[in-house]
Amino acid sequence: MEIHPGIFVSSLSTDKWEPDPDVGGEIHLLCEVVDLQAGLSRYSRATEPFTWVPTNRETLLVLEGAARIEIADGPTLELKAGDMASLPKGAQTTWHVTVPFKEFWVLS
């Protein structure tokens, strides 16, 4: 939520989640400004692997659960709560998440 021009505040315990049409699960958008988006994603139910191609560099912190991220022509990342990663714009990824899963991400 923007509490003052350019100042955004939220909480991990937010109840303001929306369906994420790009990759399933749910999303909570903290901010969306020129060349930057930041927010939370979560999955509470078992999900099939999904593909994702970041439109900008994606930096993420796994808050809950785990994810195996297969990167086309690259490594496979095994991330768990507390792990961070940064993926380049245009990376072809396939995600396998262990639920419940929650991450904080920034696209910049």
N, C-alpha and C positions, 0 to 999 in steps of 0.2 A: 504494500500500500504506500502510495506517495503521500507523505505527511507534510511536505514542504517542497517547493519546486526543486527537483533533482535529488531529493532525499527520500529513500525507500526503507521501510521497516516491516519485518514480519517475524514469524516464529516457527520453529520446527513443529510445534504442537498446533499449528493452524488447522482450522476445519474448512478452509476455503480451497477445495480441490475441484478440478474440472477434468473431464475425460480428455486424454491426449490423443488426438486424431492421427498423429504421425507415427506413434509406436505403441499405442495401447497404454494401459495403465492410467494413471492420473497425474496431473501436473498442477503445481502452484507457482505462478509467475511472480517473482519478487519485483523485477523491473524489466522494462523494454524501452531502451533509448537508442539513439543512432549508434549503429555498429556494436551493440551489446545487449544481450539478454541474460538474465540470471534467474534461477528458480530451483524448485524441488521437483523430483519425479518419484513416484512410488508405485509399487505393485503389491497388492495384498492377496491376490489369487494366483494360482499356478498359471503360467503363460507359455505359449510356444515360443521358440526362438524368434527374434525379430531382427530385421535389418534397419540400419540407420546410417545416413550419410550426413555428417555435420555440414551445415551451410557456412560456418566459420570455425575457427579453432574452438574445440570443446575441452574445457578443463573441468574435472569432476572429483568429488570426494564421496566415497561410499559411506553412508551413515548407518545402514542396517542391511543385513543379508550379504549376498555375494553375487558377483557377476563374472562370467567368462566372456571375454570380448575377443572374437576372432577378427583379425584385420586382414583383408585381402592383400596378398603379396607382402605380408608382414607377420609380426609375432602374434601369439595369442596371449592375452592378459588374463591373469587369475587375480581378481580383486575381491577383498573382503572389507568389512567395516573398518574404517580408519585409513584405508589405502586411497591414494590420489593418482590420477593419470591425466595426461593431456594429449588429445588426438588432433591431427591436422585437419584443416578444412578439406572436405571431399573424400576423407577416408571411408572406404567401403567396409562397414562393420556388421557383424552378426552377434547379437547379444543373447546370452543364456543367463537368466537371473534366477536366484534362489529366493523364494518369498518367505517372510515379508522382506521386501527390498525398498530402500529409500536412498536417494542420492541428492547432493547439491551440485549444480552444474552452472557453468558460465560459458556462453558462446560469445566470442569476441574477435 
